[in-house]
Every structure is written in C-alpha cells, then in structure tokens.
Amino acid sequence: MRFRLALSLLSLALFAAPAAAQLEVDITGGIAQPMPIAIPGMPTPAVANTPAGDTAALGQRVADVVTNDLKNSGLFSPLPKSALQTVTHPQVTAPDYMFWTQSGAQALIQGFVQANGDGSLTVGCYLYDVLARTELTRQGFVVQPAQWRRAAHKCADLVYTRLTGEGPYFDSRVVYVSETGPKTNRIKRLAIMDQDGANHRFLTNGQTIVLTPRFAPNQQTITYMSYSNNRARVYVYDIGSGSQRLVVDQPNMTFSPRFSPDGRYIVFSMAIGGNTDIYRVPAGGGTPQRLTTSPGIDTGASYSPDGSKIVFESDRSGTQQLYVMNADGSNQNRISFGSGRYGSAAWSPRGDLIAFTKIGGGFNVGIMNIDGSGEKILTNGWQDEGPSWSPNGRVIMFFRTAQGSGKADLWSVDLTGVNERPVPTPLDGSDPAWGPLLP
C-alpha cells in the first residue's frame, strides 16, 4: 500500500510550513516520567459511510491506535479519555490551548478523517507544543479504508520521530512462529501481524514444524527452516501467493537462514559429516558458497545493515561465542568474551549494536557494540531469547518461555532495558522477526 501526501484538505492548508519549537523527549536515560500527551478523537468534516465504518467512528479508532503506539513506546503518557475534550473540525488547526494547558498535557495530537470522492480516506495529523502554543509538524495520508490503521501508525511515527529524533517503527510487521499444543508435541505455524498484534493471520497450516522465519528486504517473501519429511531444510515463502520453494536441494540438514540487506543472497547453515558451517546462496537459487571452515558448529548468521560483514555464533573455541567476519567469509574474529555463552546474534539496522542471547544461569537478551565492548543485559526472565530489532534500532522483540511450561510468548524491550512489555498474539509465540518499515 503506497501512501501519498494529501494535496487538497478542504481549507486546512495542511502543508503550510509549521513554526519551530524545542519540545522533545530525552530517550537516553530512563523513562520514569514519560511525556504527558493529549490525543483526542479526530473529527470529520462530514460523516460518511465507508467499508471500514463511518468517518466519525474511524476518527476515534485512529486516535486510539495512535494512543496505544505512543504509550507502548514507554516514552509518552497519554491522558485518559476522561481528561480529553471533544474537538470540532475547525479546532483541528486552532487548538484550545487554554484547556490543554490546564489538562497537564505538554504535547497535543489532533487530526481529522475525511472521506474522498474516489472512495479513499484522508487522515490528517497535527502535533502541537501546548506550553509554547506552537505547531510542531503536520502531515496527511491518503489511504483506502481498509488501510486506516496504517494511517494511524504513520501519524504515531510522525509524532515519535519529531519528539525523539529517532526513526519511525510503528508502521511495520512481524513474522513469527505461532505455537499450540502440549509441551512434548507443539504445533508450529508461520504467522504474520502488525507490530501491535493487529491484522494477524497464519501463513502455514502446522503440518510441519517451522522455525526462524526472516523477512526479505522487500517484505514479499520470508525465508525459514521447516522439518519436511523429517528433514530440516531452508525454504522461501511468497506472502502474496502462499507458495514455497526449497532454497538448497541438498541431502544435508540446512537451517538458520537470513536474507542479505540487498535481498540478493540467503545466508544459512549446513551440516555435513558432523561439521556445521555457514554458507550463502543466491536468493533465486544456485550453488552454495561456503563461508566458514572451522571444526564445530557455525550458525546464526546475521548481516550488518550495509551487507559488508556478518556476525555469527560458533563453538570453535570450546564454548558458544560470537564472531564477526567479512561477507565473503574472510577475517573471522571473536567479539564476545564475557562469562557464559552467546547465541542468536542480530545486527542492529542502525549498524551500531549487536543484540544477542546470553546463556548462563538462564537465558537473557543483551546488546553489545560491534567490537564486543559495552555489553549490557536488557532482560531478566527465566528463558528470554531470539532478539529481533525494530526498524529504527530502538526496540528489540524476543520470546520468553515460562519456567517448566514449555510455552513461549512474544515480548519487547527498549535499549534502556526499562520499558519491557508483552506483545499480544492469539496463541503462544516464538522466533519473532521484525520487518522493516512498510513501503
């Protein structure tokens, strides 16, 4: 779904240049006092019915999604609905600053939902500094009615980026392994959803076990490992058609796949004769190229965002540790030297950090600099593992298994380690992979 800027928004002159202001959120420390922000329901210039509901009801639903996005970031404290006033359409561009000042809000989001003659919707989004009585930014999105949630996520992203200086991440999707059944006989299916759990759907039927799904950069395909005919092999799934194909037709076990940032290659592990190494193969198929040759198990490869390097795990030193090498397999160097073992590394999309699972007295998710320095553990569960980065490199999604239950759930935590929260899924979930921003 492509968004386009609204070119005609009645008489609101949506794209006039906003005035400058200094209101911003400090994200480097903790989040003991998130910013109070008011997000009233968004009015409509004229109530009109759409396939997604009438525009008056959609205005409140859009505001609710924006509210939840910003609240879940841990950086904002939306005012309760009881503290909000009803906003009329003319007030969208002329806020009642006296009321909002008295409400305690520091920032205000207002907007509108308008039905267009061609069947589309225009969702306008405005951000104001309440104390300075200044407009900070504005943007409009034209979407089909079925895509109204994307417009809401875009609005939340607009506010988040303006107030934090960070990149957006709300308008994105997650693919993961949905699980059900007893501990000794779990049914595992590929599932996909928006980052907030909405628009959930299953991609596979659970007849074969699936693990470690990962998006292609274009988000049209997913690579994953499946136990088909009792053999672990790497496949690619086409989201649009629902078809799947084998990546490497080899008699050996292949697993732990991931796309290169340009989508040209899939890097994966293959076990031959008791030795496991990392290989890469063209995404369309071809002859695998071997990248590692050391005895032992080399697996869990993850590219740097520029595609020049790969981080992976190996037990070549006697324990499971993290290594970095060039994308062609050269210059392999160990980077983890703390106590315990390290696995499931994931390179940040910003290129500055590597997330990992720390194993020792339990499983926990942590981060380190790309040279291994600055190690920081972010979670403290019994079994937290499988980190995956948000598109802006600010938040990490992972899965948590409760002790003795065998049941896993998805969670997220930000880089401070303070804002930790569950991610809603209809069933148990594991192996999340957070995709890039939607186009």
N, C-alpha and C positions, 0 to 999 in steps of 0.2 A: 504494500500500500504506500503510495507516494503522497507526501504532504506538500501542499503548495500554500504560499502566503496568500491570505485573503486580500484581494485587490480593491474590493468595494464593501465596506462595512457600514452601510447606511450613512449616517452623518458623523460617525465617531472619529474619522480620520485616524485610524488605528496605527498607522505607521509614521506619524509625526515623531520627530526626534525627542526622546524623553530628556528631562533635566538630569544632571549628575547629582549623586549623593554618596554618602560614605557608609551607610548601613551595610554591615557584613557580619558573617558568622566566622568565629575563630574555630577551626577544626583541628588544630594541632594538639590541643590539650584534651581534657576530659569533657563530658557532656552533662555536668551536674546541673547546669541551668540552661537548657535549650531555649532558643529564642521564642517568645510568645508571638504567635501569628494568627491573624483572623482570616477565615476562609468562608465567607457566607455563600449561600446558594446563588447560582448565577441566573439572572433573569433572562427573559426572552422578549424581543420587541413585539412579537405576535405569536400567540400559542398556535402551534401547527402540529398535526399528527405526522409521525414518521414510523418506519418499520421498527425502530428501536424505542418507541414511545413518544409522547408529546414533548415538545421542546421545553415546557415548564418543568416537567419531571426530570428530563435529562439535565437541566441546569443544576439541580440538586445532586444528581448522581455524579456529574463531573466534579463538583465541589467535594463530594465525599471521597472520590478516588484521589484527588489532589491532596486532601487532608491526610489520608492514610499513607500515601507515599512519603510525604514530608515527616509525618510522625514516626514512621518506621526507620527513617534515616537516623533518628536519635538526636538530631540537631535542632529540631523545631518542636514547639509545644502548641499545637493548635487549640484555640479557645473552644470550649464546649458550645454546642448549638444554643444552649440557653443564654449564652452571653453574646450571641450574634443578633444583629438586626436584619430585617428584610431589606434587600437592596433593590431599588427600582432600576429600570433600564437607563434613565438619564443619569442616575448616580454612578454608573459604572465608570464614567470618565470625570465625575465630580464627587469624590468621596466625602462622607460626613466625618471630617477629621476630628471634630469635637467629640462625637460619640466614640470613635475608635480609640482616641487618646484615653478617654475615661475607662474604656474596657480593659486597658492594660496591654493591648497589642503593640508591638514595636513595628511589625510589618503587616500589610494588608494585601490579600489577593482578591481581586474582583474580576468579573468576566461576564460573558453572555453566551447564549446558544441561539443561533438563528437558522431557520430552515430556508434553503435557497430554492429558486425556481427549477433548477435541474435535478432536484432530489437530494442534493448534498447538504451538509451542515457546515456552518461556520462557527467555530468556538474561539472566542476572544479571551485573552488572558492578560491581566494588568497587575503589576506589582508596585506597591506604594510604600514609602517610608512614612510611617504615621507621625512620628515626632517632628520630622523635618517638613512634613506636608508636601512631599515631593514624589513624583512618579519616577520609578527606577527603570522599568522596562515594560514593553508590551509586545505582544505578537499574536497573530491569528492563524488558525489552521482550518483548512477546508478538507473535510473527510466525508466518506459515505457513512450513513447512520450506524451501520454495523461496526464501524471503527471509532465510535465515540470514546471508548476507553483509551485508545492511543492518543487522542487529542488531550485527554486529561493527563496522561503520563507526560506528554510533551510540555504541557503547562507546568507540571511539577518540576520537570527538568529545567525549564526556563528559570524558575524561581531559585532552584537549588544552585545552578551554576552562577547566577547573578550574585547570590548572597554568600556563597562559599568560595568562589573562584575555582572550584573543581569541575571536572567534566560531567556530563549527564550520564544517567544509568537507568532511569525508571522505564524508559520505552525499550524494553529488551525482553528476551525469552530465556527459559531454562529447559534443557532436556535432562532427564534423569531416569533412574531405574525405579519403577513402582513395584512394591513388594507386598505380597499377601500370603497367607498360609502358615502352617506350623514351622517352628524353628528348624526342623530337620527336613522340611520339604517346601521350601519357599518358591512361589511362582513369581517370576520377574519379567516385567514388561517395560519396553521403552515408552515413556510418556513425555509430553511437551506442554508447557504452560507459560503464561506471562510471569514476569519476575515476582508478582504479588500473589500468584496462585490462580489467577483468573484464566478463563479460556482454556481450561485443562482438557486434554484429550490423550487417549492411548494410541500408540503407533504400532505396537506388535501385540499378538494375542496371548503370549505367555506359554506357548507350546515348547519353546526353547528358552533356556536361561540366557539373559543378555547382561553385559557388564560394560563399564567405562565408555558410555556414549560421549562423543565430542562433535561440536558443530564444525562445518566447513565455514570459511570466512564469509561466503555468500549466503549462509544460513539456509540454503536449499537442500543440503544433504547432511547426513550425520554418519560418522564412522563409529563402529563399536565392535565388541567381541561377542560372539554367540557360540554356545555349545550346540551345534547342529550335528546330529548323528554321533553324539558323544565325542565330538572333536571341537576343540577351541580354535576358532578361526575368525579373522577380521573381515567385516562386511561394510558396505556403504549403503545407506538407506536414503532414498529420494522422498522428501517430505511431500512433494506435490502429487506424485503418482502412487506412492506407497510401495514401490518396487525396491528390491535389494539385490546386490550383486556381491560376489566374492572378490576380495581385493587381491589376494595371492593364492593361487591354486597349487598349494604345496601339501604334501602328506604330513608336514610338521605342524606342531601347535604354534599358532600366531595369536598375539594378544596385545593389549595396551596401545591402541592406535591413537594418533592425533594428526590433524592437518598442519601443514606449514602455513605461516601467515599469508602467503600469496595463493594458497589453495592448490599449488602445483604438485605437492608431494604429500604422502601419508607416511609418517614415521611410526614404526611398530617394533615389537619384539618377536623373535622366532627362536624356538628351542630345537636344537639339532644335536643329537648324540650326547645328551646330558649337559650341554652348554647353551646358555641363552644370551643372545646378542641383539643389538639394536640395528635395524635395517630401515631403509627408506625406499619407497617405490612411487613412480608417477601416479597421481590420483586416478588417472584413467586406466591404470593397469600397466604391466610391464615386468621387467626383470628387477628383483630387489637388489639394492646395493648395501653391502654390509658396512656398518659404521664403527662397530666395536669388535675387538678380538680377544679381550682378556678372558681367562678362565673364570667361571662362575656365572652369576645372573646379572645381566644388564637390562634394565627395563624402565618403564615410567618416563619416557622421553617427553620433553616439553620445549618448544621453540621460544627463543627470545622474540619480542614483537617485530624486530627488523629481519628476522629469519637467519641471522648470521651465526647464532650459537644455539646449543641445545643443553638443557640441564637434564640429568637422569640419575637414577639410583643404581648402585652396584655393590655387591658384597666381595669384590676383588681384594679388599684389604682385610677381610675376615669378618667384618660386620657390615650391615646395610648402611651405606653413606651416600651423599650427593656429590655428583661430579658435573663439571661443565666442559663441553668440547665445542669446537667449530662445527658448523653444519655439515661439513664433509667428513667428520669423524676425527679430524686431527686435533692435536693439542689438548688432550684429556687431562683434567686436573681436579683433584678432590677439593671441595669447598666446605664440607661440614666436619667439624672437629669437636663438637660438644659431647657431653655424655649421652649414652643411649644410641638409638638407631634413627635413621631418617628415611622417609619414603614419600611417594605421591607428590613430587615437586610440581609446581605450576609457576611459570614466569609471569610476572605482572604485565598487563597491557601497557603500563607506563614505562616498563623496562628497568625500573629501579629496584625491585624487590623480587624475591622468590618465596612463595608460600610452600609449606611442607607439612607432613605429618610427623610428629616426634613420638617415638616409641621408647618407653622406659618408665615402668611404674604406671602404665596406662598409655592411652593414645590421645594426643592433643595437637591442635593446629597452631603453627607458628609462622613467622616470617624472618627473613634474613636479607642482608644486602647481597648483591650478585657475586661478591667475592667471599661470602660466608660470614662476614662480620656482622655485628649488630643483631644477633639472634634475639627474638622476642616471642614468647609463647602467649597466644591470644585466648585460648580456651582452657577449661579445667573440667572436662567431662570424664566419664569413665572410658569411653571409646569415641573420640572425635577424629575424623579422618576425611581424606578426599577433598582438599580445598580447591575451589574454583573462583576466579576473580570476576568481579563486576566489570562492565566495560570501561569504567573510569579508574579502576585500580584502587578504589577506596574501601570496598566491602568484599568480604570473602564468604562464599557459601560452602557448606560442608555437610556431612551427615554424622549423626550421633546415634550410637547404639546403647540402649539402657542395659545395665549390668544384668546378665542372666536371661534377658528376654529374647535376644536374637532379633528384635525389632528395631529398625532404624528410622529416623526422621530427619528431615532437612532443617538446617539452622543457618543463620548468617551472623557475622560479627564484623565490626569495622576495625580499622587499623589501630584504634586506641585500645581495643580489647574490652571496652566498656559496654558498648551497645550490642548485646547479644540477644537474638530473638528467634523463635521458631518460624519456619516458612510453611504455610498451610498446603497440605496435599490431601486428597481424598483417602489415600491408603498410605502405608508406610513407604518411605523413600530413601534411596541411597544414590551414590555416584552422580552428584549433580554436575552439570556443565553449563555455566552461564555464558550465553552467547553475546556477540557484540550488539551495539545499538541496531535497531531495525532500520532498514532503508526508508 
